[in-house]
Amino acid sequence: MSPLSAMEGSDVMSPLIPKRSLLQLKLWDDSPLRHYVWGALILAVGAFTVFGMWFLLGG
């Protein structure tokens, strides 16, 4: 039996991901704030792109 098949169905967690961060990730997934953060990020990238192209094209 391979080590991977032995882990199937068990609650073995990677030691690199503590349970606290998994809880925070779950709270983040349920948070409406997540949509505002994504929207702000998209707007920032869009504005950077538009003004960057304007600057590069000699505006």
N, C-alpha and C positions, 0 to 999 in steps of 0.2 A: 504494500500500500504506500502510495506516495505521500509526502508531507502535506501536499495541497488537498488531497482527498480526505485526509484525516481532519483537516480544519473545516471542511464543509459542514454547514449546519450548526457550527459552534459559535459562541460569542467571543471568539478570539479577536482582540483589537490590535492594531499596529501600535507598537510602543511609541511611534513618532507622533501619534495623534492622541493627546490626552482626552479623557472624557469631558473635561471642562470645556475644551474648544468645540467638541461635538455638540454640547448643550448650547453654547453660544451660536453655533452655526444653525441649530434648529430654531433658536429664537430669532436669528437673522432671517431665516427663510419665512417665518410667520409675520415678519414686521412689514407694515406698509411703508416704513421709511426706506426700505430697499428700493422701491420704485423711484423715489425722489433722488436717491443717490445715483441710480443708473441714468435717470433723465439728465441730471446735472453733468454726469460724465460724458454723455452723448453730446450735450450742448457745448461743453468745453472743447471736445475734439472737433466738432463742427466749426466752432468759432476760430479755433487755432488754424484749421485747414483753410477757411475762407480768408482770414487776414494774412496768413502765410502766403497764399497764392497771390493775393493783392500786392503784398510787399515784393514778391519775386517777379511779378510782371510789371513792376515799376509804377504802381498806383500812387 
